[in-house]
Amino acid sequence: MNSAHHSTPNLSGVQWRTSSYSGGNNECVEVAPNLPHLIPVRDSKRPAGPVLIFDHTAWQAFVNDLA
């Protein structure tokens, strides 16, 4: 059985942003696109809550499927 060790990246310096379509109601998904190899995603209503982390390939596939 293969097991991979995944460490949690330091997210203290990320620059969170919301979509311009969110309307400023603080009920949106936030992304932090300023990390070199990862795209963290969180719920703007719960900024201290869990964060999903995607690699660029997975994030691009997700965004492409939205269109």
PDBQT receptor file of N, H, CA, C and O in Angstrom, charges set to zero:
ATOM      1  N   MET A   1       0.846  -1.167   0.000  1.00  0.00    +0.000 N 
ATOM      2  CA  MET A   1       0.000   0.000   0.000  1.00  0.00    +0.000 C 
ATOM      3  C   MET A   1       0.898   1.237   0.000  1.00  0.00    +0.000 C 
ATOM      4  O   MET A   1       1.829   1.342   0.799  1.00  0.00    +0.000 OA
ATOM      5  N   ASN A   2       0.608   2.163  -0.898  1.00  0.00    +0.000 N 
ATOM      6  H   ASN A   2      -0.148   2.078  -1.547  1.00  0.00    +0.000 HD
ATOM      7  CA  ASN A   2       1.332   3.430  -0.954  1.00  0.00    +0.000 C 
ATOM      8  C   ASN A   2       0.581   4.472  -0.151  1.00  0.00    +0.000 C 
ATOM      9  O   ASN A   2      -0.647   4.550  -0.195  1.00  0.00    +0.000 OA
ATOM     10  N   SER A   3       1.327   5.259   0.570  1.00  0.00    +0.000 N 
ATOM     11  H   SER A   3       2.324   5.196   0.606  1.00  0.00    +0.000 HD
ATOM     12  CA  SER A   3       0.697   6.377   1.263  1.00  0.00    +0.000 C 
ATOM     13  C   SER A   3       1.541   7.614   1.024  1.00  0.00    +0.000 C 
ATOM     14  O   SER A   3       2.770   7.565   1.063  1.00  0.00    +0.000 OA
ATOM     15  N   ALA A   4       0.876   8.700   0.780  1.00  0.00    +0.000 N 
ATOM     16  H   ALA A   4      -0.123   8.740   0.748  1.00  0.00    +0.000 HD
ATOM     17  CA  ALA A   4       1.562   9.962   0.544  1.00  0.00    +0.000 C 
ATOM     18  C   ALA A   4       1.378  10.849   1.762  1.00  0.00    +0.000 C 
ATOM     19  O   ALA A   4       0.310  10.872   2.375  1.00  0.00    +0.000 OA
ATOM     20  N   HIS A   5       2.412  11.566   2.099  1.00  0.00    +0.000 N 
ATOM     21  H   HIS A   5       3.280  11.547   1.601  1.00  0.00    +0.000 HD
ATOM     22  CA  HIS A   5       2.343  12.513   3.201  1.00  0.00    +0.000 C 
ATOM     23  C   HIS A   5       2.037  13.888   2.628  1.00  0.00    +0.000 C 
ATOM     24  O   HIS A   5       2.788  14.405   1.800  1.00  0.00    +0.000 OA
ATOM     25  N   HIS A   6       0.954  14.464   3.062  1.00  0.00    +0.000 N 
ATOM     26  H   HIS A   6       0.345  14.043   3.734  1.00  0.00    +0.000 HD
ATOM     27  CA  HIS A   6       0.562  15.790   2.609  1.00  0.00    +0.000 C 
ATOM     28  C   HIS A   6       0.623  16.732   3.802  1.00  0.00    +0.000 C 
ATOM     29  O   HIS A   6      -0.045  16.506   4.811  1.00  0.00    +0.000 OA
ATOM     30  N   SER A   7       1.414  17.775   3.691  1.00  0.00    +0.000 N 
ATOM     31  H   SER A   7       1.957  17.959   2.871  1.00  0.00    +0.000 HD
ATOM     32  CA  SER A   7       1.487  18.741   4.773  1.00  0.00    +0.000 C 
ATOM     33  C   SER A   7       0.566  19.921   4.468  1.00  0.00    +0.000 C 
ATOM     34  O   SER A   7       0.313  20.245   3.308  1.00  0.00    +0.000 OA
ATOM     35  N   THR A   8       0.084  20.539   5.503  1.00  0.00    +0.000 N 
ATOM     36  H   THR A   8       0.290  20.276   6.446  1.00  0.00    +0.000 HD
ATOM     37  CA  THR A   8      -0.773  21.708   5.351  1.00  0.00    +0.000 C 
ATOM     38  C   THR A   8       0.116  22.919   5.079  1.00  0.00    +0.000 C 
ATOM     39  O   THR A   8       1.021  23.211   5.861  1.00  0.00    +0.000 OA
ATOM     40  N   PRO A   9      -0.134  23.618   3.985  1.00  0.00    +0.000 N 
ATOM     41  CA  PRO A   9       0.702  24.783   3.683  1.00  0.00    +0.000 C 
ATOM     42  C   PRO A   9       0.405  25.944   4.632  1.00  0.00    +0.000 C 
ATOM     43  O   PRO A   9      -0.691  26.048   5.183  1.00  0.00    +0.000 OA
ATOM     44  N   ASN A  10       1.380  26.798   4.807  1.00  0.00    +0.000 N 
ATOM     45  H   ASN A  10       2.270  26.714   4.359  1.00  0.00    +0.000 HD
ATOM     46  CA  ASN A  10       1.215  28.003   5.607  1.00  0.00    +0.000 C 
ATOM     47  C   ASN A  10       0.378  28.984   4.791  1.00  0.00    +0.000 C 
ATOM     48  O   ASN A  10       0.809  29.428   3.727  1.00  0.00    +0.000 OA
ATOM     49  N   LEU A  11      -0.790  29.317   5.269  1.00  0.00    +0.000 N 
ATOM     50  H   LEU A  11      -1.140  28.955   6.133  1.00  0.00    +0.000 HD
ATOM     51  CA  LEU A  11      -1.699  30.210   4.548  1.00  0.00    +0.000 C 
ATOM     52  C   LEU A  11      -1.723  31.620   5.139  1.00  0.00    +0.000 C 
ATOM     53  O   LEU A  11      -2.601  32.415   4.803  1.00  0.00    +0.000 OA
ATOM     54  N   SER A  12      -0.769  31.936   6.012  1.00  0.00    +0.000 N 
ATOM     55  H   SER A  12      -0.055  31.290   6.285  1.00  0.00    +0.000 HD
ATOM     56  CA  SER A  12      -0.788  33.239   6.684  1.00  0.00    +0.000 C 
ATOM     57  C   SER A  12      -0.561  34.412   5.730  1.00  0.00    +0.000 C 
ATOM     58  O   SER A  12      -0.993  35.527   6.025  1.00  0.00    +0.000 OA
ATOM     59  N   GLY A  13       0.099  34.191   4.607  1.00  0.00    +0.000 N 
ATOM     60  H   GLY A  13       0.450  33.285   4.368  1.00  0.00    +0.000 HD
ATOM     61  CA  GLY A  13       0.374  35.293   3.700  1.00  0.00    +0.000 C 
ATOM     62  C   GLY A  13      -0.499  35.338   2.462  1.00  0.00    +0.000 C 
ATOM     63  O   GLY A  13      -0.222  36.099   1.534  1.00  0.00    +0.000 OA
ATOM     64  N   VAL A  14      -1.555  34.528   2.438  1.00  0.00    +0.000 N 
ATOM     65  H   VAL A  14      -1.779  33.910   3.192  1.00  0.00    +0.000 HD
ATOM     66  CA  VAL A  14      -2.384  34.507   1.233  1.00  0.00    +0.000 C 
ATOM     67  C   VAL A  14      -3.230  35.765   1.133  1.00  0.00    +0.000 C 
ATOM     68  O   VAL A  14      -3.541  36.403   2.138  1.00  0.00    +0.000 OA
ATOM     69  N   GLN A  15      -3.592  36.106  -0.079  1.00  0.00    +0.000 N 
ATOM     70  H   GLN A  15      -3.339  35.588  -0.895  1.00  0.00    +0.000 HD
ATOM     71  CA  GLN A  15      -4.421  37.278  -0.343  1.00  0.00    +0.000 C 
ATOM     72  C   GLN A  15      -5.776  36.789  -0.844  1.00  0.00    +0.000 C 
ATOM     73  O   GLN A  15      -5.943  36.481  -2.024  1.00  0.00    +0.000 OA
ATOM     74  N   TRP A  16      -6.736  36.723   0.069  1.00  0.00    +0.000 N 
ATOM     75  H   TRP A  16      -6.600  36.973   1.028  1.00  0.00    +0.000 HD
ATOM     76  CA  TRP A  16      -8.065  36.220  -0.259  1.00  0.00    +0.000 C 
ATOM     77  C   TRP A  16      -8.816  37.236  -1.108  1.00  0.00    +0.000 C 
ATOM     78  O   TRP A  16      -8.687  38.443  -0.908  1.00  0.00    +0.000 OA
ATOM     79  N   ARG A  17      -9.595  36.740  -2.049  1.00  0.00    +0.000 N 
ATOM     80  H   ARG A  17      -9.700  35.759  -2.212  1.00  0.00    +0.000 HD
ATOM     81  CA  ARG A  17     -10.458  37.623  -2.844  1.00  0.00    +0.000 C 
ATOM     82  C   ARG A  17     -11.761  36.899  -3.137  1.00  0.00    +0.000 C 
ATOM     83  O   ARG A  17     -11.819  35.670  -3.196  1.00  0.00    +0.000 OA
ATOM     84  N   THR A  18     -12.802  37.697  -3.318  1.00  0.00    +0.000 N 
ATOM     85  H   THR A  18     -12.755  38.695  -3.270  1.00  0.00    +0.000 HD
ATOM     86  CA  THR A  18     -14.102  37.153  -3.682  1.00  0.00    +0.000 C 
ATOM     87  C   THR A  18     -14.422  37.563  -5.104  1.00  0.00    +0.000 C 
ATOM     88  O   THR A  18     -13.812  38.478  -5.656  1.00  0.00    +0.000 OA
ATOM     89  N   SER A  19     -15.366  36.888  -5.672  1.00  0.00    +0.000 N 
ATOM     90  H   SER A  19     -15.861  36.145  -5.223  1.00  0.00    +0.000 HD
ATOM     91  CA  SER A  19     -15.802  37.208  -7.026  1.00  0.00    +0.000 C 
ATOM     92  C   SER A  19     -16.461  38.584  -7.059  1.00  0.00    +0.000 C 
ATOM     93  O   SER A  19     -17.126  38.990  -6.106  1.00  0.00    +0.000 OA
ATOM     94  N   SER A  20     -16.271  39.283  -8.152  1.00  0.00    +0.000 N 
ATOM     95  H   SER A  20     -15.731  38.954  -8.926  1.00  0.00    +0.000 HD
ATOM     96  CA  SER A  20     -16.954  40.574  -8.319  1.00  0.00    +0.000 C 
ATOM     97  C   SER A  20     -18.464  40.379  -8.447  1.00  0.00    +0.000 C 
ATOM     98  O   SER A  20     -19.221  41.342  -8.325  1.00  0.00    +0.000 OA
ATOM     99  N   TYR A  21     -18.905  39.158  -8.690  1.00  0.00    +0.000 N 
ATOM    100  H   TYR A  21     -18.289  38.376  -8.789  1.00  0.00    +0.000 HD
ATOM    101  CA  TYR A  21     -20.327  38.843  -8.803  1.00  0.00    +0.000 C 
ATOM    102  C   TYR A  21     -20.984  38.590  -7.456  1.00  0.00    +0.000 C 
ATOM    103  O   TYR A  21     -22.196  38.381  -7.397  1.00  0.00    +0.000 OA
ATOM    104  N   SER A  22     -20.211  38.603  -6.369  1.00  0.00    +0.000 N 
ATOM    105  H   SER A  22     -19.227  38.772  -6.418  1.00  0.00    +0.000 HD
ATOM    106  CA  SER A  22     -20.775  38.273  -5.059  1.00  0.00    +0.000 C 
ATOM    107  C   SER A  22     -21.671  39.377  -4.521  1.00  0.00    +0.000 C 
ATOM    108  O   SER A  22     -22.482  39.119  -3.631  1.00  0.00    +0.000 OA
ATOM    109  N   GLY A  23     -21.554  40.583  -5.024  1.00  0.00    +0.000 N 
ATOM    110  H   GLY A  23     -20.895  40.792  -5.747  1.00  0.00    +0.000 HD
ATOM    111  CA  GLY A  23     -22.412  41.669  -4.586  1.00  0.00    +0.000 C 
ATOM    112  C   GLY A  23     -22.048  42.248  -3.232  1.00  0.00    +0.000 C 
ATOM    113  O   GLY A  23     -22.786  43.076  -2.699  1.00  0.00    +0.000 OA
ATOM    114  N   GLY A  24     -20.929  41.832  -2.666  1.00  0.00    +0.000 N 
ATOM    115  H   GLY A  24     -20.329  41.160  -3.099  1.00  0.00    +0.000 HD
ATOM    116  CA  GLY A  24     -20.486  42.381  -1.390  1.00  0.00    +0.000 C 
ATOM    117  C   GLY A  24     -21.308  41.943  -0.200  1.00  0.00    +0.000 C 
ATOM    118  O   GLY A  24     -21.251  42.585   0.849  1.00  0.00    +0.000 OA
ATOM    119  N   ASN A  25     -22.074  40.866  -0.325  1.00  0.00    +0.000 N 
ATOM    120  H   ASN A  25     -22.119  40.344  -1.176  1.00  0.00    +0.000 HD
ATOM    121  CA  ASN A  25     -22.928  40.416   0.782  1.00  0.00    +0.000 C 
ATOM    122  C   ASN A  25     -22.232  39.429   1.710  1.00  0.00    +0.000 C 
ATOM    123  O   ASN A  25     -22.864  38.872   2.608  1.00  0.00    +0.000 OA
ATOM    124  N   ASN A  26     -20.947  39.210   1.504  1.00  0.00    +0.000 N 
ATOM    125  H   ASN A  26     -20.434  39.662   0.774  1.00  0.00    +0.000 HD
ATOM    126  CA  ASN A  26     -20.133  38.325   2.345  1.00  0.00    +0.000 C 
ATOM    127  C   ASN A  26     -20.675  36.896   2.386  1.00  0.00    +0.000 C 
ATOM    128  O   ASN A  26     -20.509  36.198   3.386  1.00  0.00    +0.000 OA
ATOM    129  N   GLU A  27     -21.311  36.467   1.320  1.00  0.00    +0.000 N 
ATOM    130  H   GLU A  27     -21.446  37.034   0.507  1.00  0.00    +0.000 HD
ATOM    131  CA  GLU A  27     -21.792  35.095   1.211  1.00  0.00    +0.000 C 
ATOM    132  C   GLU A  27     -21.270  34.514  -0.092  1.00  0.00    +0.000 C 
ATOM    133  O   GLU A  27     -22.025  34.269  -1.034  1.00  0.00    +0.000 OA
ATOM    134  N   CYS A  28     -19.981  34.303  -0.121  1.00  0.00    +0.000 N 
ATOM    135  H   CYS A  28     -19.368  34.502   0.644  1.00  0.00    +0.000 HD
ATOM    136  CA  CYS A  28     -19.344  33.887  -1.361  1.00  0.00    +0.000 C 
ATOM    137  C   CYS A  28     -18.161  32.980  -1.052  1.00  0.00    +0.000 C 
ATOM    138  O   CYS A  28     -17.710  32.880   0.089  1.00  0.00    +0.000 OA
ATOM    139  N   VAL A  29     -17.690  32.347  -2.063  1.00  0.00    +0.000 N 
ATOM    140  H   VAL A  29     -18.057  32.429  -2.989  1.00  0.00    +0.000 HD
ATOM    141  CA  VAL A  29     -16.462  31.578  -1.968  1.00  0.00    +0.000 C 
ATOM    142  C   VAL A  29     -15.304  32.538  -2.168  1.00  0.00    +0.000 C 
ATOM    143  O   VAL A  29     -15.350  33.392  -3.053  1.00  0.00    +0.000 OA
ATOM    144  N   GLU A  30     -14.275  32.408  -1.362  1.00  0.00    +0.000 N 
ATOM    145  H   GLU A  30     -14.236  31.714  -0.643  1.00  0.00    +0.000 HD
ATOM    146  CA  GLU A  30     -13.061  33.206  -1.521  1.00  0.00    +0.000 C 
ATOM    147  C   GLU A  30     -11.936  32.306  -1.999  1.00  0.00    +0.000 C 
ATOM    148  O   GLU A  30     -11.830  31.154  -1.578  1.00  0.00    +0.000 OA
ATOM    149  N   VAL A  31     -11.104  32.832  -2.871  1.00  0.00    +0.000 N 
ATOM    150  H   VAL A  31     -11.191  33.768  -3.213  1.00  0.00    +0.000 HD
ATOM    151  CA  VAL A  31      -9.929  32.103  -3.339  1.00  0.00    +0.000 C 
ATOM    152  C   VAL A  31      -8.702  32.946  -3.061  1.00  0.00    +0.000 C 
ATOM    153  O   VAL A  31      -8.784  34.169  -2.939  1.00  0.00    +0.000 OA
ATOM    154  N   ALA A  32      -7.573  32.283  -2.963  1.00  0.00    +0.000 N 
ATOM    155  H   ALA A  32      -7.506  31.290  -3.062  1.00  0.00    +0.000 HD
ATOM    156  CA  ALA A  32      -6.289  32.959  -2.755  1.00  0.00    +0.000 C 
ATOM    157  C   ALA A  32      -5.357  32.514  -3.885  1.00  0.00    +0.000 C 
ATOM    158  O   ALA A  32      -4.654  31.512  -3.754  1.00  0.00    +0.000 OA
ATOM    159  N   PRO A  33      -5.354  33.255  -4.987  1.00  0.00    +0.000 N 
ATOM    160  CA  PRO A  33      -4.602  32.829  -6.160  1.00  0.00    +0.000 C 
ATOM    161  C   PRO A  33      -3.125  33.189  -6.145  1.00  0.00    +0.000 C 
ATOM    162  O   PRO A  33      -2.452  33.006  -7.159  1.00  0.00    +0.000 OA
ATOM    163  N   ASN A  34      -2.593  33.692  -5.035  1.00  0.00    +0.000 N 
ATOM    164  H   ASN A  34      -3.139  33.840  -4.211  1.00  0.00    +0.000 HD
ATOM    165  CA  ASN A  34      -1.220  34.165  -5.034  1.00  0.00    +0.000 C 
ATOM    166  C   ASN A  34      -0.188  33.130  -4.575  1.00  0.00    +0.000 C 
ATOM    167  O   ASN A  34       0.974  33.488  -4.379  1.00  0.00    +0.000 OA
ATOM    168  N   LEU A  35      -0.563  31.887  -4.400  1.00  0.00    +0.000 N 
ATOM    169  H   LEU A  35      -1.507  31.597  -4.559  1.00  0.00    +0.000 HD
ATOM    170  CA  LEU A  35       0.417  30.844  -4.069  1.00  0.00    +0.000 C 
ATOM    171  C   LEU A  35       0.921  30.205  -5.359  1.00  0.00    +0.000 C 
ATOM    172  O   LEU A  35       0.147  30.038  -6.301  1.00  0.00    +0.000 OA
ATOM    173  N   PRO A  36       2.195  29.848  -5.420  1.00  0.00    +0.000 N 
ATOM    174  CA  PRO A  36       2.762  29.378  -6.686  1.00  0.00    +0.000 C 
ATOM    175  C   PRO A  36       2.155  28.091  -7.252  1.00  0.00    +0.000 C 
ATOM    176  O   PRO A  36       2.044  27.964  -8.471  1.00  0.00    +0.000 OA
ATOM    177  N   HIS A  37       1.761  27.138  -6.411  1.00  0.00    +0.000 N 
ATOM    178  H   HIS A  37       1.851  27.241  -5.421  1.00  0.00    +0.000 HD
ATOM    179  CA  HIS A  37       1.307  25.841  -6.927  1.00  0.00    +0.000 C 
ATOM    180  C   HIS A  37      -0.036  25.397  -6.387  1.00  0.00    +0.000 C 
ATOM    181  O   HIS A  37      -0.497  24.298  -6.698  1.00  0.00    +0.000 OA
ATOM    182  N   LEU A  38      -0.675  26.242  -5.578  1.00  0.00    +0.000 N 
ATOM    183  H   LEU A  38      -0.301  27.134  -5.326  1.00  0.00    +0.000 HD
ATOM    184  CA  LEU A  38      -1.916  25.843  -4.915  1.00  0.00    +0.000 C 
ATOM    185  C   LEU A  38      -2.966  26.941  -5.004  1.00  0.00    +0.000 C 
ATOM    186  O   LEU A  38      -2.638  28.124  -5.099  1.00  0.00    +0.000 OA
ATOM    187  N   ILE A  39      -4.235  26.536  -4.971  1.00  0.00    +0.000 N 
ATOM    188  H   ILE A  39      -4.502  25.576  -4.893  1.00  0.00    +0.000 HD
ATOM    189  CA  ILE A  39      -5.355  27.473  -4.923  1.00  0.00    +0.000 C 
ATOM    190  C   ILE A  39      -6.181  27.119  -3.680  1.00  0.00    +0.000 C 
ATOM    191  O   ILE A  39      -6.956  26.163  -3.713  1.00  0.00    +0.000 OA
ATOM    192  N   PRO A  40      -6.025  27.874  -2.589  1.00  0.00    +0.000 N 
ATOM    193  CA  PRO A  40      -6.876  27.657  -1.417  1.00  0.00    +0.000 C 
ATOM    194  C   PRO A  40      -8.249  28.284  -1.653  1.00  0.00    +0.000 C 
ATOM    195  O   PRO A  40      -8.361  29.330  -2.291  1.00  0.00    +0.000 OA
ATOM    196  N   VAL A  41      -9.285  27.639  -1.135  1.00  0.00    +0.000 N 
ATOM    197  H   VAL A  41      -9.194  26.789  -0.617  1.00  0.00    +0.000 HD
ATOM    198  CA  VAL A  41     -10.666  28.101  -1.289  1.00  0.00    +0.000 C 
ATOM    199  C   VAL A  41     -11.343  27.987   0.073  1.00  0.00    +0.000 C 
ATOM    200  O   VAL A  41     -11.185  26.991   0.779  1.00  0.00    +0.000 OA
ATOM    201  N   ARG A  42     -12.107  29.033   0.431  1.00  0.00    +0.000 N 
ATOM    202  H   ARG A  42     -12.235  29.842  -0.142  1.00  0.00    +0.000 HD
ATOM    203  CA  ARG A  42     -12.823  29.000   1.718  1.00  0.00    +0.000 C 
ATOM    204  C   ARG A  42     -14.164  29.697   1.591  1.00  0.00    +0.000 C 
ATOM    205  O   ARG A  42     -14.428  30.387   0.607  1.00  0.00    +0.000 OA
ATOM    206  N   ASP A  43     -15.001  29.510   2.589  1.00  0.00    +0.000 N 
ATOM    207  H   ASP A  43     -14.786  28.949   3.389  1.00  0.00    +0.000 HD
ATOM    208  CA  ASP A  43     -16.308  30.151   2.679  1.00  0.00    +0.000 C 
ATOM    209  C   ASP A  43     -16.108  31.508   3.340  1.00  0.00    +0.000 C 
ATOM    210  O   ASP A  43     -15.558  31.581   4.439  1.00  0.00    +0.000 OA
ATOM    211  N   SER A  44     -16.540  32.574   2.695  1.00  0.00    +0.000 N 
ATOM    212  H   SER A  44     -16.986  32.514   1.802  1.00  0.00    +0.000 HD
ATOM    213  CA  SER A  44     -16.338  33.918   3.250  1.00  0.00    +0.000 C 
ATOM    214  C   SER A  44     -17.083  34.123   4.570  1.00  0.00    +0.000 C 
ATOM    215  O   SER A  44     -16.700  34.981   5.365  1.00  0.00    +0.000 OA
ATOM    216  N   LYS A  45     -18.127  33.356   4.809  1.00  0.00    +0.000 N 
ATOM    217  H   LYS A  45     -18.438  32.658   4.163  1.00  0.00    +0.000 HD
ATOM    218  CA  LYS A  45     -18.863  33.460   6.075  1.00  0.00    +0.000 C 
ATOM    219  C   LYS A  45     -18.098  32.823   7.227  1.00  0.00    +0.000 C 
ATOM    220  O   LYS A  45     -18.374  33.102   8.393  1.00  0.00    +0.000 OA
ATOM    221  N   ARG A  46     -17.132  31.965   6.895  1.00  0.00    +0.000 N 
ATOM    222  H   ARG A  46     -16.907  31.739   5.947  1.00  0.00    +0.000 HD
ATOM    223  CA  ARG A  46     -16.361  31.252   7.921  1.00  0.00    +0.000 C 
ATOM    224  C   ARG A  46     -14.867  31.352   7.621  1.00  0.00    +0.000 C 
ATOM    225  O   ARG A  46     -14.235  30.338   7.325  1.00  0.00    +0.000 OA
ATOM    226  N   PRO A  47     -14.291  32.550   7.691  1.00  0.00    +0.000 N 
ATOM    227  CA  PRO A  47     -12.887  32.706   7.320  1.00  0.00    +0.000 C 
ATOM    228  C   PRO A  47     -11.918  31.901   8.181  1.00  0.00    +0.000 C 
ATOM    229  O   PRO A  47     -10.810  31.606   7.733  1.00  0.00    +0.000 OA
ATOM    230  N   ALA A  48     -12.298  31.546   9.382  1.00  0.00    +0.000 N 
ATOM    231  H   ALA A  48     -13.198  31.786   9.746  1.00  0.00    +0.000 HD
ATOM    232  CA  ALA A  48     -11.438  30.719  10.224  1.00  0.00    +0.000 C 
ATOM    233  C   ALA A  48     -11.775  29.234  10.088  1.00  0.00    +0.000 C 
ATOM    234  O   ALA A  48     -11.174  28.391  10.754  1.00  0.00    +0.000 OA
ATOM    235  N   GLY A  49     -12.726  28.925   9.230  1.00  0.00    +0.000 N 
ATOM    236  H   GLY A  49     -13.214  29.610   8.689  1.00  0.00    +0.000 HD
ATOM    237  CA  GLY A  49     -13.155  27.541   9.051  1.00  0.00    +0.000 C 
ATOM    238  C   GLY A  49     -12.239  26.775   8.127  1.00  0.00    +0.000 C 
ATOM    239  O   GLY A  49     -11.120  27.211   7.855  1.00  0.00    +0.000 OA
ATOM    240  N   PRO A  50     -12.699  25.641   7.642  1.00  0.00    +0.000 N 
ATOM    241  CA  PRO A  50     -11.862  24.788   6.798  1.00  0.00    +0.000 C 
ATOM    242  C   PRO A  50     -11.541  25.440   5.453  1.00  0.00    +0.000 C 
ATOM    243  O   PRO A  50     -12.290  26.276   4.947  1.00  0.00    +0.000 OA
ATOM    244  N   VAL A  51     -10.418  25.034   4.902  1.00  0.00    +0.000 N 
ATOM    245  H   VAL A  51      -9.810  24.355   5.313  1.00  0.00    +0.000 HD
ATOM    246  CA  VAL A  51      -9.956  25.516   3.595  1.00  0.00    +0.000 C 
ATOM    247  C   VAL A  51      -9.744  24.305   2.699  1.00  0.00    +0.000 C 
ATOM    248  O   VAL A  51      -9.094  23.338   3.094  1.00  0.00    +0.000 OA
ATOM    249  N   LEU A  52     -10.291  24.362   1.503  1.00  0.00    +0.000 N 
ATOM    250  H   LEU A  52     -10.819  25.148   1.182  1.00  0.00    +0.000 HD
ATOM    251  CA  LEU A  52     -10.020  23.341   0.494  1.00  0.00    +0.000 C 
ATOM    252  C   LEU A  52      -8.831  23.823  -0.323  1.00  0.00    +0.000 C 
ATOM    253  O   LEU A  52      -8.742  25.008  -0.645  1.00  0.00    +0.000 OA
ATOM    254  N   ILE A  53      -7.924  22.925  -0.658  1.00  0.00    +0.000 N 
ATOM    255  H   ILE A  53      -7.996  21.963  -0.396  1.00  0.00    +0.000 HD
ATOM    256  CA  ILE A  53      -6.736  23.313  -1.411  1.00  0.00    +0.000 C 
ATOM    257  C   ILE A  53      -6.660  22.482  -2.683  1.00  0.00    +0.000 C 
ATOM    258  O   ILE A  53      -6.646  21.252  -2.645  1.00  0.00    +0.000 OA
ATOM    259  N   PHE A  54      -6.611  23.187  -3.815  1.00  0.00    +0.000 N 
ATOM    260  H   PHE A  54      -6.622  24.186  -3.846  1.00  0.00    +0.000 HD
ATOM    261  CA  PHE A  54      -6.551  22.556  -5.129  1.00  0.00    +0.000 C 
ATOM    262  C   PHE A  54      -5.209  22.850  -5.781  1.00  0.00    +0.000 C 
ATOM    263  O   PHE A  54      -4.617  23.904  -5.546  1.00  0.00    +0.000 OA
ATOM    264  N   ASP A  55      -4.731  21.924  -6.597  1.00  0.00    +0.000 N 
ATOM    265  H   ASP A  55      -5.212  21.068  -6.788  1.00  0.00    +0.000 HD
ATOM    266  CA  ASP A  55      -3.599  22.287  -7.448  1.00  0.00    +0.000 C 
ATOM    267  C   ASP A  55      -4.165  23.032  -8.651  1.00  0.00    +0.000 C 
ATOM    268  O   ASP A  55      -5.375  23.026  -8.876  1.00  0.00    +0.000 OA
ATOM    269  N   HIS A  56      -3.289  23.675  -9.426  1.00  0.00    +0.000 N 
ATOM    270  H   HIS A  56      -2.306  23.679  -9.243  1.00  0.00    +0.000 HD
ATOM    271  CA  HIS A  56      -3.767  24.510 -10.535  1.00  0.00    +0.000 C 
ATOM    272  C   HIS A  56      -4.547  23.718 -11.582  1.00  0.00    +0.000 C 
ATOM    273  O   HIS A  56      -5.509  24.232 -12.153  1.00  0.00    +0.000 OA
ATOM    274  N   THR A  57      -4.147  22.484 -11.839  1.00  0.00    +0.000 N 
ATOM    275  H   THR A  57      -3.365  22.067 -11.376  1.00  0.00    +0.000 HD
ATOM    276  CA  THR A  57      -4.840  21.666 -12.833  1.00  0.00    +0.000 C 
ATOM    277  C   THR A  57      -6.270  21.366 -12.391  1.00  0.00    +0.000 C 
ATOM    278  O   THR A  57      -7.206  21.493 -13.180  1.00  0.00    +0.000 OA
ATOM    279  N   ALA A  58      -6.436  20.972 -11.146  1.00  0.00    +0.000 N 
ATOM    280  H   ALA A  58      -5.675  20.868 -10.505  1.00  0.00    +0.000 HD
ATOM    281  CA  ALA A  58      -7.774  20.666 -10.629  1.00  0.00    +0.000 C 
ATOM    282  C   ALA A  58      -8.639  21.926 -10.582  1.00  0.00    +0.000 C 
ATOM    283  O   ALA A  58      -9.824  21.875 -10.911  1.00  0.00    +0.000 OA
ATOM    284  N   TRP A  59      -8.056  23.051 -10.176  1.00  0.00    +0.000 N 
ATOM    285  H   TRP A  59      -7.093  23.092  -9.909  1.00  0.00    +0.000 HD
ATOM    286  CA  TRP A  59      -8.824  24.296 -10.116  1.00  0.00    +0.000 C 
ATOM    287  C   TRP A  59      -9.262  24.717 -11.515  1.00  0.00    +0.000 C 
ATOM    288  O   TRP A  59     -10.408  25.124 -11.705  1.00  0.00    +0.000 OA
ATOM    289  N   GLN A  60      -8.364  24.624 -12.497  1.00  0.00    +0.000 N 
ATOM    290  H   GLN A  60      -7.433  24.293 -12.342  1.00  0.00    +0.000 HD
ATOM    291  CA  GLN A  60      -8.710  25.018 -13.861  1.00  0.00    +0.000 C 
ATOM    292  C   GLN A  60      -9.815  24.121 -14.415  1.00  0.00    +0.000 C 
ATOM    293  O   GLN A  60     -10.705  24.602 -15.117  1.00  0.00    +0.000 OA
ATOM    294  N   ALA A  61      -9.769  22.827 -14.110  1.00  0.00    +0.000 N 
ATOM    295  H   ALA A  61      -9.046  22.436 -13.540  1.00  0.00    +0.000 HD
ATOM    296  CA  ALA A  61     -10.826  21.909 -14.557  1.00  0.00    +0.000 C 
ATOM    297  C   ALA A  61     -12.160  22.310 -13.927  1.00  0.00    +0.000 C 
ATOM    298  O   ALA A  61     -13.188  22.300 -14.603  1.00  0.00    +0.000 OA
ATOM    299  N   PHE A  62     -12.153  22.660 -12.645  1.00  0.00    +0.000 N 
ATOM    300  H   PHE A  62     -11.318  22.668 -12.095  1.00  0.00    +0.000 HD
ATOM    301  CA  PHE A  62     -13.366  23.100 -11.966  1.00  0.00    +0.000 C 
ATOM    302  C   PHE A  62     -13.925  24.370 -12.619  1.00  0.00    +0.000 C 
ATOM    303  O   PHE A  62     -15.117  24.439 -12.921  1.00  0.00    +0.000 OA
ATOM    304  N   VAL A  63     -13.080  25.357 -12.832  1.00  0.00    +0.000 N 
ATOM    305  H   VAL A  63     -12.112  25.301 -12.587  1.00  0.00    +0.000 HD
ATOM    306  CA  VAL A  63     -13.518  26.623 -13.431  1.00  0.00    +0.000 C 
ATOM    307  C   VAL A  63     -14.034  26.393 -14.849  1.00  0.00    +0.000 C 
ATOM    308  O   VAL A  63     -15.042  26.982 -15.240  1.00  0.00    +0.000 OA
ATOM    309  N   ASN A  64     -13.360  25.549 -15.620  1.00  0.00    +0.000 N 
ATOM    310  H   ASN A  64     -12.541  25.071 -15.302  1.00  0.00    +0.000 HD
ATOM    311  CA  ASN A  64     -13.798  25.261 -16.985  1.00  0.00    +0.000 C 
ATOM    312  C   ASN A  64     -15.182  24.612 -16.990  1.00  0.00    +0.000 C 
ATOM    313  O   ASN A  64     -15.987  24.876 -17.883  1.00  0.00    +0.000 OA
ATOM    314  N   ASP A  65     -15.458  23.770 -16.006  1.00  0.00    +0.000 N 
ATOM    315  H   ASP A  65     -14.803  23.555 -15.281  1.00  0.00    +0.000 HD
ATOM    316  CA  ASP A  65     -16.767  23.107 -15.951  1.00  0.00    +0.000 C 
ATOM    317  C   ASP A  65     -17.884  24.071 -15.565  1.00  0.00    +0.000 C 
ATOM    318  O   ASP A  65     -19.055  23.782 -15.812  1.00  0.00    +0.000 OA
ATOM    319  N   LEU A  66     -17.544  25.208 -14.965  1.00  0.00    +0.000 N 
ATOM    320  H   LEU A  66     -16.592  25.442 -14.764  1.00  0.00    +0.000 HD
ATOM    321  CA  LEU A  66     -18.560  26.189 -14.614  1.00  0.00    +0.000 C 
ATOM    322  C   LEU A  66     -19.072  26.952 -15.835  1.00  0.00    +0.000 C 
ATOM    323  O   LEU A  66     -20.208  27.427 -15.852  1.00  0.00    +0.000 OA
ATOM    324  N   ALA A  67     -18.238  27.059 -16.833  1.00  0.00    +0.000 N 
ATOM    325  H   ALA A  67     -17.315  26.673 -16.819  1.00  0.00    +0.000 HD
ATOM    326  CA  ALA A  67     -18.601  27.859 -18.021  1.00  0.00    +0.000 C 
ATOM    327  C   ALA A  67     -19.586  27.143 -18.906  1.00  0.00    +0.000 C 
ATOM    328  O   ALA A  67     -19.990  27.677 -19.939  1.00  0.00    +0.000 OA
TER     329      ALA A  67
